[in-house]
Each structure stands twice: as C-alpha cells, then as structure tokens.
C-alpha cells in the first residue's frame, strides 16, 4: 500500500516518529508545523490523507479542517490531546473522517490511516476471503450472494472488517456508524449485530465473522 500523507504537527519529535512509521508502511510524507502554511500547501499538492493536529501555532486544526473541507474531499484524521467530547464531535462535524487522542501508539496511527484510506477508496474491495464490500453502493456480498444489508449494517460491518481481530466497544461502534451523533443505546448496536449475523448465517451457516467478546464488545474474525 502507498499514498501521500500530510502530517500537520508542531512537535518535531512526534512528527518525526509518525513520519518514520508511515514511511516504513510505504507512505510518502510531508510535514508542516505551522497552521498558517497548511491551506495553501493542500491547494497546491495532490495528497491522499491529512493527519491534522488540533493545537497548532497560527491556526487551530478545527478551523483548518473546516476550510480544507470547503474545497477538498481529502480524508482528514484529527490528532488531539484534548479529550473533551465536544472537541471530538466538533472535529467530526466539520468534516473529519476520524480522530486519534494523544498519547497514542505510532502503530495505531498507521492502522487508522490504512482504515480511513480503505473506506474512502472508490472501488470494490475484498475485506476477507469470500466477503466483498462495495463502498459506493453500500453492498456486501458473501460467496457471491448479496447479504441485503442496510446502510447502517454495511457501515458497521465495514468498520469491523477494517481491523480483523481488533475489539471495539459498543460506544466506539456507535461513534463510528452514526455520523450525526444521534442518541442511541448499546442495545441498538446489539440489534444491528444480531441482524448481520442472521444474514451471514443464511448464506454460510457454519461461518461466524462477527464475534462477541464478553464484557467488552465485538470483533471481526474468521473461524
């Protein structure tokens, strides 16, 4: 996998670590430390994703995210040390595709970058042997058979499939699939999971792709 990543981060050591890990994953990177330089640079260069820190000299990340989204659909991952929920939600409402909270593992950054780029890719992709996810059409097929999923079910399945083996809590899944931040309960996620399992079982009775992890949440994994 390859791509062009803009890292907007005013901490040089942190930016260097992120850049090194992304380059090891075959991405090319450009680093900007000053918020005042970001918009003009994005307008002048073709990039695949922006890692955008919230607290920057010159201009803050939320303001930059809003302006970039006004002229570009490039995926944006917000990076922040401010954990207040309002900041997270505001960042996403302004058009961010995901957010990462400091402190974080550089490996998590690479994984999030890969996941966001896969979700934004305008093509059909193979999520797992036999399971295909058609992002633009919100269509999931297993062994060539349409699972007839709803848009919410597709988003949930694709989110889990992006990281096989990774366990997501119900609250994380709610944040991921409801971009309008509506108020839903844990039982809503359980209901969607139950319906997905039923549709998968109808096509492949002996196959379980979505697993429950008692007291934690759910994960995507082949038997």
DAHU-V75552 format. One record per run of one state. SS is the DSSP state (a for helix, b for strand, c for the rest). FROM is the first residue (numbers start at 1). LEN is the number of residues. If there is no record, write none. Layout:
((SS | FROM | LEN) (SS | FROM | LEN))
This chain:
((c | 1 | 2) (b | 3 | 6) (c | 9 | 3) (a | 12 | 13) (c | 25 | 2) (b | 27 | 6) (c | 33 | 1) (b | 34 | 1) (a | 35 | 10) (c | 45 | 4) (b | 49 | 5) (c | 54 | 3) (b | 57 | 1) (c | 58 | 3) (a | 61 | 9) (c | 70 | 5) (b | 75 | 6) (c | 81 | 4) (a | 85 | 9) (c | 94 | 4) (b | 98 | 4) (c | 102 | 4) (a | 106 | 15) (c | 121 | 3) (b | 124 | 5) (c | 129 | 2) (b | 131 | 4) (c | 135 | 4) (b | 139 | 4) (c | 143 | 2) (b | 145 | 2) (c | 147 | 4) (a | 151 | 11) (c | 162 | 6) (b | 168 | 2) (a | 170 | 8) (c | 178 | 8) (a | 186 | 18) (c | 204 | 6) (b | 210 | 4) (c | 214 | 3) (b | 217 | 4) (c | 221 | 3))
